[in-house]
Amino acid sequence: MAGDNGCRAAARVGQGSVFGPLELGRLQREIKATYPVKDFSSLADAEAYLDGMAD
């Protein structure tokens, strides 16, 4: 749905969980996401990344 509706990037904020990023990465591969997905340790860093993608 995200790729079909113009998603250009995604950000994940992890709180130390090993399983969350692994599962989300698996889902990204399963749907063959064509947009980059990056992991961040803080919401501020994730928002800054996504704000930069809007340019």
PQR file of N, CA, C, O and H, with PARSE charges and radii, in Angstrom:
ATOM      1  N   MET A   1       0.813  -1.177   0.000 -0.4000 1.5000
ATOM      2  CA  MET A   1       0.000   0.000   0.000 -0.0000 2.0000
ATOM      3  C   MET A   1       0.867   1.256   0.000  0.5500 1.7000
ATOM      4  O   MET A   1       0.563   2.220  -0.703 -0.5500 1.4000
ATOM      5  N   ALA A   2       1.937   1.251   0.779 -0.4000 1.5000
ATOM      6  CA  ALA A   2       2.799   2.433   0.836 -0.0000 2.0000
ATOM      7  C   ALA A   2       3.451   2.703  -0.511  0.5500 1.7000
ATOM      8  O   ALA A   2       3.471   3.843  -0.975 -0.5500 1.4000
ATOM      9  H   ALA A   2       2.184   0.468   1.350  0.4000 1.0000
ATOM     10  N   GLY A   3       3.986   1.661  -1.140 -0.4000 1.5000
ATOM     11  CA  GLY A   3       4.629   1.822  -2.437 -0.0000 2.0000
ATOM     12  C   GLY A   3       3.657   2.228  -3.527  0.5500 1.7000
ATOM     13  O   GLY A   3       3.993   3.020  -4.407 -0.5500 1.4000
ATOM     14  H   GLY A   3       3.970   0.735  -0.763  0.4000 1.0000
ATOM     15  N   ASP A   4       2.459   1.687  -3.467 -0.4000 1.5000
ATOM     16  CA  ASP A   4       1.444   2.004  -4.477 -0.0000 2.0000
ATOM     17  C   ASP A   4       0.912   3.425  -4.352  0.5500 1.7000
ATOM     18  O   ASP A   4       0.342   3.964  -5.301 -0.5500 1.4000
ATOM     19  H   ASP A   4       2.186   1.044  -2.752  0.4000 1.0000
ATOM     20  N   ASN A   5       1.097   4.029  -3.191 -0.4000 1.5000
ATOM     21  CA  ASN A   5       0.550   5.358  -2.951 -0.0000 2.0000
ATOM     22  C   ASN A   5       1.609   6.436  -2.838  0.5500 1.7000
ATOM     23  O   ASN A   5       1.362   7.485  -2.244 -0.5500 1.4000
ATOM     24  H   ASN A   5       1.560   3.592  -2.420  0.4000 1.0000
ATOM     25  N   GLY A   6       2.788   6.193  -3.399 -0.4000 1.5000
ATOM     26  CA  GLY A   6       3.804   7.234  -3.495 -0.0000 2.0000
ATOM     27  C   GLY A   6       4.782   7.349  -2.347  0.5500 1.7000
ATOM     28  O   GLY A   6       5.470   8.363  -2.237 -0.5500 1.4000
ATOM     29  H   GLY A   6       2.989   5.341  -3.881  0.4000 1.0000
ATOM     30  N   CYS A   7       4.869   6.361  -1.498 -0.4000 1.5000
ATOM     31  CA  CYS A   7       5.840   6.406  -0.414 -0.0000 2.0000
ATOM     32  C   CYS A   7       7.244   6.467  -1.013  0.5500 1.7000
ATOM     33  O   CYS A   7       7.596   5.649  -1.864 -0.5500 1.4000
ATOM     34  H   CYS A   7       4.310   5.537  -1.587  0.4000 1.0000
ATOM     35  N   ARG A   8       8.047   7.440  -0.566 -0.4000 1.5000
ATOM     36  CA  ARG A   8       9.406   7.570  -1.097 -0.0000 2.0000
ATOM     37  C   ARG A   8      10.464   7.129  -0.110  0.5500 1.7000
ATOM     38  O   ARG A   8      11.606   6.887  -0.500 -0.5500 1.4000
ATOM     39  H   ARG A   8       7.762   8.105   0.124  0.4000 1.0000
ATOM     40  N   ALA A   9      10.108   7.019   1.162 -0.4000 1.5000
ATOM     41  CA  ALA A   9      11.055   6.590   2.187 -0.0000 2.0000
ATOM     42  C   ALA A   9      10.292   6.240   3.452  0.5500 1.7000
ATOM     43  O   ALA A   9       9.165   6.692   3.656 -0.5500 1.4000
ATOM     44  H   ALA A   9       9.180   7.216   1.478  0.4000 1.0000
ATOM     45  N   ALA A  10      10.916   5.432   4.298 -0.4000 1.5000
ATOM     46  CA  ALA A  10      10.330   5.081   5.583 -0.0000 2.0000
ATOM     47  C   ALA A  10      11.430   5.072   6.630  0.5500 1.7000
ATOM     48  O   ALA A  10      12.597   4.827   6.325 -0.5500 1.4000
ATOM     49  H   ALA A  10      11.831   5.065   4.132  0.4000 1.0000
ATOM     50  N   ALA A  11      11.041   5.342   7.861 -0.4000 1.5000
ATOM     51  CA  ALA A  11      11.987   5.336   8.977 -0.0000 2.0000
ATOM     52  C   ALA A  11      11.408   4.485  10.096  0.5500 1.7000
ATOM     53  O   ALA A  11      10.216   4.550  10.398 -0.5500 1.4000
ATOM     54  H   ALA A  11      10.093   5.541   8.108  0.4000 1.0000
ATOM     55  N   ARG A  12      12.280   3.684  10.704 -0.4000 1.5000
ATOM     56  CA  ARG A  12      11.886   2.870  11.854 -0.0000 2.0000
ATOM     57  C   ARG A  12      12.669   3.354  13.063  0.5500 1.7000
ATOM     58  O   ARG A  12      13.876   3.583  12.981 -0.5500 1.4000
ATOM     59  H   ARG A  12      13.247   3.631  10.458  0.4000 1.0000
ATOM     60  N   VAL A  13      11.988   3.505  14.166 -0.4000 1.5000
ATOM     61  CA  VAL A  13      12.648   3.897  15.411 -0.0000 2.0000
ATOM     62  C   VAL A  13      12.611   2.697  16.339  0.5500 1.7000
ATOM     63  O   VAL A  13      11.544   2.233  16.742 -0.5500 1.4000
ATOM     64  H   VAL A  13      11.007   3.319  14.232  0.4000 1.0000
ATOM     65  N   GLY A  14      13.795   2.204  16.669 -0.4000 1.5000
ATOM     66  CA  GLY A  14      13.895   1.030  17.529 -0.0000 2.0000
ATOM     67  C   GLY A  14      14.209   1.410  18.960  0.5500 1.7000
ATOM     68  O   GLY A  14      14.900   2.393  19.225 -0.5500 1.4000
ATOM     69  H   GLY A  14      14.661   2.580  16.342  0.4000 1.0000
ATOM     70  N   GLN A  15      13.697   0.625  19.859 -0.4000 1.5000
ATOM     71  CA  GLN A  15      13.942   0.856  21.275 -0.0000 2.0000
ATOM     72  C   GLN A  15      14.763  -0.285  21.870  0.5500 1.7000
ATOM     73  O   GLN A  15      14.528  -0.702  23.004 -0.5500 1.4000
ATOM     74  H   GLN A  15      13.136  -0.174  19.643  0.4000 1.0000
ATOM     75  N   GLY A  16      15.711  -0.777  21.111 -0.4000 1.5000
ATOM     76  CA  GLY A  16      16.579  -1.830  21.613 -0.0000 2.0000
ATOM     77  C   GLY A  16      16.112  -3.241  21.299  0.5500 1.7000
ATOM     78  O   GLY A  16      16.803  -4.204  21.632 -0.5500 1.4000
ATOM     79  H   GLY A  16      15.902  -0.438  20.190  0.4000 1.0000
ATOM     80  N   SER A  17      14.968  -3.381  20.673 -0.4000 1.5000
ATOM     81  CA  SER A  17      14.467  -4.709  20.338 -0.0000 2.0000
ATOM     82  C   SER A  17      15.215  -5.255  19.127  0.5500 1.7000
ATOM     83  O   SER A  17      15.417  -4.545  18.142 -0.5500 1.4000
ATOM     84  H   SER A  17      14.406  -2.599  20.403  0.4000 1.0000
ATOM     85  N   VAL A  18      15.618  -6.496  19.202 -0.4000 1.5000
ATOM     86  CA  VAL A  18      16.266  -7.154  18.073 -0.0000 2.0000
ATOM     87  C   VAL A  18      15.215  -7.672  17.095  0.5500 1.7000
ATOM     88  O   VAL A  18      15.431  -7.661  15.883 -0.5500 1.4000
ATOM     89  H   VAL A  18      15.454  -7.074  20.002  0.4000 1.0000
ATOM     90  N   PHE A  19      14.103  -8.115  17.610 -0.4000 1.5000
ATOM     91  CA  PHE A  19      13.102  -8.763  16.781 -0.0000 2.0000
ATOM     92  C   PHE A  19      12.288  -7.796  15.934  0.5500 1.7000
ATOM     93  O   PHE A  19      11.904  -8.139  14.816 -0.5500 1.4000
ATOM     94  H   PHE A  19      13.928  -8.124  18.594  0.4000 1.0000
ATOM     95  N   GLY A  20      12.015  -6.603  16.435 -0.4000 1.5000
ATOM     96  CA  GLY A  20      11.232  -5.622  15.681 -0.0000 2.0000
ATOM     97  C   GLY A  20      11.848  -5.294  14.328  0.5500 1.7000
ATOM     98  O   GLY A  20      11.185  -5.452  13.303 -0.5500 1.4000
ATOM     99  H   GLY A  20      12.327  -6.324  17.343  0.4000 1.0000
ATOM    100  N   PRO A  21      13.106  -4.840  14.297 -0.5600 1.5000
ATOM    101  CA  PRO A  21      13.734  -4.537  13.009  0.2800 2.0000
ATOM    102  C   PRO A  21      13.854  -5.752  12.093  0.5500 1.7000
ATOM    103  O   PRO A  21      13.723  -5.621  10.876 -0.5500 1.4000
ATOM    104  N   LEU A  22      14.100  -6.932  12.662 -0.4000 1.5000
ATOM    105  CA  LEU A  22      14.197  -8.140  11.834 -0.0000 2.0000
ATOM    106  C   LEU A  22      12.865  -8.445  11.159  0.5500 1.7000
ATOM    107  O   LEU A  22      12.822  -8.757   9.969 -0.5500 1.4000
ATOM    108  H   LEU A  22      14.206  -7.039  13.650  0.4000 1.0000
ATOM    109  N   GLU A  23      11.789  -8.355  11.918 -0.4000 1.5000
ATOM    110  CA  GLU A  23      10.471  -8.647  11.363 -0.0000 2.0000
ATOM    111  C   GLU A  23      10.078  -7.596  10.331  0.5500 1.7000
ATOM    112  O   GLU A  23       9.545  -7.942   9.277 -0.5500 1.4000
ATOM    113  H   GLU A  23      11.825  -8.102  12.884  0.4000 1.0000
ATOM    114  N   LEU A  24      10.330  -6.327  10.613 -0.4000 1.5000
ATOM    115  CA  LEU A  24       9.990  -5.277   9.655 -0.0000 2.0000
ATOM    116  C   LEU A  24      10.830  -5.399   8.384  0.5500 1.7000
ATOM    117  O   LEU A  24      10.329  -5.147   7.288 -0.5500 1.4000
ATOM    118  H   LEU A  24      10.763  -6.046  11.470  0.4000 1.0000
ATOM    119  N   GLY A  25      12.079  -5.776   8.518 -0.4000 1.5000
ATOM    120  CA  GLY A  25      12.917  -6.009   7.347 -0.0000 2.0000
ATOM    121  C   GLY A  25      12.399  -7.157   6.502  0.5500 1.7000
ATOM    122  O   GLY A  25      12.412  -7.090   5.273 -0.5500 1.4000
ATOM    123  H   GLY A  25      12.486  -5.980   9.408  0.4000 1.0000
ATOM    124  N   ARG A  26      11.944  -8.210   7.164 -0.4000 1.5000
ATOM    125  CA  ARG A  26      11.365  -9.352   6.445 -0.0000 2.0000
ATOM    126  C   ARG A  26      10.118  -8.921   5.680  0.5500 1.7000
ATOM    127  O   ARG A  26       9.931  -9.304   4.525 -0.5500 1.4000
ATOM    128  H   ARG A  26      11.933  -8.265   8.163  0.4000 1.0000
ATOM    129  N   LEU A  27       9.280  -8.138   6.314 -0.4000 1.5000
ATOM    130  CA  LEU A  27       8.074  -7.659   5.636 -0.0000 2.0000
ATOM    131  C   LEU A  27       8.425  -6.773   4.449  0.5500 1.7000
ATOM    132  O   LEU A  27       7.794  -6.850   3.395 -0.5500 1.4000
ATOM    133  H   LEU A  27       9.432  -7.827   7.253  0.4000 1.0000
ATOM    134  N   GLN A  28       9.432  -5.935   4.630 -0.4000 1.5000
ATOM    135  CA  GLN A  28       9.870  -5.060   3.526 -0.0000 2.0000
ATOM    136  C   GLN A  28      10.320  -5.894   2.331  0.5500 1.7000
ATOM    137  O   GLN A  28       9.977  -5.578   1.192 -0.5500 1.4000
ATOM    138  H   GLN A  28       9.945  -5.872   5.486  0.4000 1.0000
ATOM    139  N   ARG A  29      11.074  -6.940   2.577 -0.4000 1.5000
ATOM    140  CA  ARG A  29      11.520  -7.808   1.486 -0.0000 2.0000
ATOM    141  C   ARG A  29      10.344  -8.562   0.866  0.5500 1.7000
ATOM    142  O   ARG A  29      10.280  -8.741  -0.350 -0.5500 1.4000
ATOM    143  H   ARG A  29      11.353  -7.196   3.503  0.4000 1.0000
ATOM    144  N   GLU A  30       9.420  -8.999   1.713 -0.4000 1.5000
ATOM    145  CA  GLU A  30       8.270  -9.771   1.237 -0.0000 2.0000
ATOM    146  C   GLU A  30       7.400  -8.958   0.277  0.5500 1.7000
ATOM    147  O   GLU A  30       6.919  -9.489  -0.724 -0.5500 1.4000
ATOM    148  H   GLU A  30       9.471  -8.854   2.701  0.4000 1.0000
ATOM    149  N   ILE A  31       7.200  -7.689   0.573 -0.4000 1.5000
ATOM    150  CA  ILE A  31       6.371  -6.857  -0.304 -0.0000 2.0000
ATOM    151  C   ILE A  31       7.181  -6.217  -1.421  0.5500 1.7000
ATOM    152  O   ILE A  31       6.642  -5.484  -2.250 -0.5500 1.4000
ATOM    153  H   ILE A  31       7.590  -7.257   1.386  0.4000 1.0000
ATOM    154  N   LYS A  32       8.500  -6.504  -1.436 -0.4000 1.5000
ATOM    155  CA  LYS A  32       9.402  -5.951  -2.452 -0.0000 2.0000
ATOM    156  C   LYS A  32       9.321  -4.425  -2.477  0.5500 1.7000
ATOM    157  O   LYS A  32       9.122  -3.814  -3.527 -0.5500 1.4000
ATOM    158  H   LYS A  32       8.938  -7.100  -0.763  0.4000 1.0000
ATOM    159  N   ALA A  33       9.478  -3.826  -1.301 -0.4000 1.5000
ATOM    160  CA  ALA A  33       9.426  -2.371  -1.173 -0.0000 2.0000
ATOM    161  C   ALA A  33      10.482  -1.732  -2.063  0.5500 1.7000
ATOM    162  O   ALA A  33      11.639  -2.154  -2.074 -0.5500 1.4000
ATOM    163  H   ALA A  33       9.639  -4.322  -0.448  0.4000 1.0000
ATOM    164  N   THR A  34      10.080  -0.724  -2.799 -0.4000 1.5000
ATOM    165  CA  THR A  34      10.995  -0.046  -3.718 -0.0000 2.0000
ATOM    166  C   THR A  34      11.520   1.254  -3.137  0.5500 1.7000
ATOM    167  O   THR A  34      12.221   1.999  -3.822 -0.5500 1.4000
ATOM    168  H   THR A  34       9.141  -0.381  -2.790  0.4000 1.0000
ATOM    169  N   TYR A  35      11.196   1.532  -1.904 -0.4000 1.5000
ATOM    170  CA  TYR A  35      11.649   2.754  -1.245 -0.0000 2.0000
ATOM    171  C   TYR A  35      12.623   2.381  -0.122  0.5500 1.7000
ATOM    172  O   TYR A  35      12.533   1.287   0.435 -0.5500 1.4000
ATOM    173  H   TYR A  35      10.626   0.927  -1.348  0.4000 1.0000
ATOM    174  N   PRO A  36      13.550   3.282   0.211 -0.5600 1.5000
ATOM    175  CA  PRO A  36      14.501   2.970   1.276  0.2800 2.0000
ATOM    176  C   PRO A  36      13.835   3.012   2.649  0.5500 1.7000
ATOM    177  O   PRO A  36      12.946   3.825   2.900 -0.5500 1.4000
ATOM    178  N   VAL A  37      14.280   2.128   3.521 -0.4000 1.5000
ATOM    179  CA  VAL A  37      13.833   2.108   4.908 -0.0000 2.0000
ATOM    180  C   VAL A  37      15.083   2.133   5.769  0.5500 1.7000
ATOM    181  O   VAL A  37      15.952   1.271   5.637 -0.5500 1.4000
ATOM    182  H   VAL A  37      15.002   1.468   3.317  0.4000 1.0000
ATOM    183  N   LYS A  38      15.174   3.120   6.649 -0.4000 1.5000
ATOM    184  CA  LYS A  38      16.342   3.235   7.519 -0.0000 2.0000
ATOM    185  C   LYS A  38      15.910   3.107   8.967  0.5500 1.7000
ATOM    186  O   LYS A  38      14.794   3.470   9.339 -0.5500 1.4000
ATOM    187  H   LYS A  38      14.468   3.820   6.756  0.4000 1.0000
ATOM    188  N   ASP A  39      16.821   2.582   9.775 -0.4000 1.5000
ATOM    189  CA  ASP A  39      16.586   2.430  11.205 -0.0000 2.0000
ATOM    190  C   ASP A  39      17.250   3.575  11.964  0.5500 1.7000
ATOM    191  O   ASP A  39      18.352   4.003  11.621 -0.5500 1.4000
ATOM    192  H   ASP A  39      17.727   2.287   9.473  0.4000 1.0000
ATOM    193  N   PHE A  40      16.572   4.066  12.996 -0.4000 1.5000
ATOM    194  CA  PHE A  40      17.084   5.148  13.817 -0.0000 2.0000
ATOM    195  C   PHE A  40      16.857   4.813  15.284  0.5500 1.7000
ATOM    196  O   PHE A  40      15.968   4.035  15.630 -0.5500 1.4000
ATOM    197  H   PHE A  40      15.677   3.718  13.275  0.4000 1.0000
ATOM    198  N   SER A  41      17.675   5.413  16.137 -0.4000 1.5000
ATOM    199  CA  SER A  41      17.524   5.173  17.572 -0.0000 2.0000
ATOM    200  C   SER A  41      16.685   6.249  18.242  0.5500 1.7000
ATOM    201  O   SER A  41      16.307   6.098  19.404 -0.5500 1.4000
ATOM    202  H   SER A  41      18.397   6.045  15.856  0.4000 1.0000
ATOM    203  N   SER A  42      16.385   7.338  17.529 -0.4000 1.5000
ATOM    204  CA  SER A  42      15.556   8.381  18.119 -0.0000 2.0000
ATOM    205  C   SER A  42      14.538   8.893  17.110  0.5500 1.7000
ATOM    206  O   SER A  42      14.767   8.874  15.901 -0.5500 1.4000
ATOM    207  H   SER A  42      16.692   7.460  16.585  0.4000 1.0000
ATOM    208  N   LEU A  43      13.415   9.347  17.634 -0.4000 1.5000
ATOM    209  CA  LEU A  43      12.364   9.906  16.796 -0.0000 2.0000
ATOM    210  C   LEU A  43      12.856  11.176  16.086  0.5500 1.7000
ATOM    211  O   LEU A  43      12.514  11.416  14.928 -0.5500 1.4000
ATOM    212  H   LEU A  43      13.229   9.362  18.617  0.4000 1.0000
ATOM    213  N   ALA A  44      13.652  11.976  16.780 -0.4000 1.5000
ATOM    214  CA  ALA A  44      14.172  13.211  16.184 -0.0000 2.0000
ATOM    215  C   ALA A  44      15.028  12.909  14.949  0.5500 1.7000
ATOM    216  O   ALA A  44      14.907  13.592  13.932 -0.5500 1.4000
ATOM    217  H   ALA A  44      13.929  11.782  17.721  0.4000 1.0000
ATOM    218  N   ASP A  45      15.879  11.904  15.030 -0.4000 1.5000
ATOM    219  CA  ASP A  45      16.718  11.533  13.886 -0.0000 2.0000
ATOM    220  C   ASP A  45      15.869  11.012  12.724  0.5500 1.7000
ATOM    221  O   ASP A  45      16.133  11.332  11.565 -0.5500 1.4000
ATOM    222  H   ASP A  45      15.977  11.349  15.857  0.4000 1.0000
ATOM    223  N   ALA A  46      14.855  10.212  13.038 -0.4000 1.5000
ATOM    224  CA  ALA A  46      13.968   9.675  12.001 -0.0000 2.0000
ATOM    225  C   ALA A  46      13.209  10.799  11.306  0.5500 1.7000
ATOM    226  O   ALA A  46      13.085  10.809  10.082 -0.5500 1.4000
ATOM    227  H   ALA A  46      14.641   9.952  13.979  0.4000 1.0000
ATOM    228  N   GLU A  47      12.704  11.742  12.092 -0.4000 1.5000
ATOM    229  CA  GLU A  47      11.967  12.863  11.505 -0.0000 2.0000
ATOM    230  C   GLU A  47      12.876  13.728  10.635  0.5500 1.7000
ATOM    231  O   GLU A  47      12.461  14.186   9.571 -0.5500 1.4000
ATOM    232  H   GLU A  47      12.805  11.733  13.087  0.4000 1.0000
ATOM    233  N   ALA A  48      14.100  13.951  11.076 -0.4000 1.5000
ATOM    234  CA  ALA A  48      15.042  14.745  10.286 -0.0000 2.0000
ATOM    235  C   ALA A  48      15.327  14.060   8.949  0.5500 1.7000
ATOM    236  O   ALA A  48      15.399  14.724   7.915 -0.5500 1.4000
ATOM    237  H   ALA A  48      14.437  13.578  11.940  0.4000 1.0000
ATOM    238  N   TYR A  49      15.488  12.743   8.967 -0.4000 1.5000
ATOM    239  CA  TYR A  49      15.719  11.984   7.740 -0.0000 2.0000
ATOM    240  C   TYR A  49      14.531  12.123   6.785  0.5500 1.7000
ATOM    241  O   TYR A  49      14.710  12.409   5.602 -0.5500 1.4000
ATOM    242  H   TYR A  49      15.429  12.204   9.807  0.4000 1.0000
ATOM    243  N   LEU A  50      13.315  11.917   7.310 -0.4000 1.5000
ATOM    244  CA  LEU A  50      12.127  11.998   6.471 -0.0000 2.0000
ATOM    245  C   LEU A  50      11.901  13.423   5.972  0.5500 1.7000
ATOM    246  O   LEU A  50      11.480  13.614   4.831 -0.5500 1.4000
ATOM    247  H   LEU A  50      13.171  11.684   8.272  0.4000 1.0000
ATOM    248  N   ASP A  51      12.170  14.413   6.798 -0.4000 1.5000
ATOM    249  CA  ASP A  51      12.044  15.812   6.351 -0.0000 2.0000
ATOM    250  C   ASP A  51      13.002  16.097   5.204  0.5500 1.7000
ATOM    251  O   ASP A  51      12.665  16.837   4.280 -0.5500 1.4000
ATOM    252  H   ASP A  51      12.511  14.257   7.725  0.4000 1.0000
ATOM    253  N   GLY A  52      14.194  15.514   5.259 -0.4000 1.5000
ATOM    254  CA  GLY A  52      15.181  15.684   4.187 -0.0000 2.0000
ATOM    255  C   GLY A  52      14.762  15.022   2.891  0.5500 1.7000
ATOM    256  O   GLY A  52      15.168  15.452   1.811 -0.5500 1.4000
ATOM    257  H   GLY A  52      14.469  14.913   6.009  0.4000 1.0000
ATOM    258  N   MET A  53      13.947  13.972   2.991 -0.4000 1.5000
ATOM    259  CA  MET A  53      13.477  13.276   1.794 -0.0000 2.0000
ATOM    260  C   MET A  53      12.428  14.084   1.045  0.5500 1.7000
ATOM    261  O   MET A  53      12.166  13.815  -0.127 -0.5500 1.4000
ATOM    262  H   MET A  53      13.618  13.623   3.869  0.4000 1.0000
ATOM    263  N   ALA A  54      11.823  15.068   1.699 -0.4000 1.5000
ATOM    264  CA  ALA A  54      10.773  15.873   1.076 -0.0000 2.0000
ATOM    265  C   ALA A  54      11.334  16.865   0.060  0.5500 1.7000
ATOM    266  O   ALA A  54      10.600  17.378  -0.785 -0.5500 1.4000
ATOM    267  H   ALA A  54      12.035  15.287   2.652  0.4000 1.0000
ATOM    268  N   ASP A  55      12.624  17.129   0.146 -0.4000 1.5000
ATOM    269  CA  ASP A  55      13.249  18.097  -0.783 -0.0000 2.0000
ATOM    270  C   ASP A  55      13.382  17.566  -2.173  0.5500 1.7000
ATOM    271  O   ASP A  55      13.885  18.263  -3.054 -0.5500 1.4000
ATOM    272  H   ASP A  55      13.220  16.712   0.832  0.4000 1.0000
TER
END
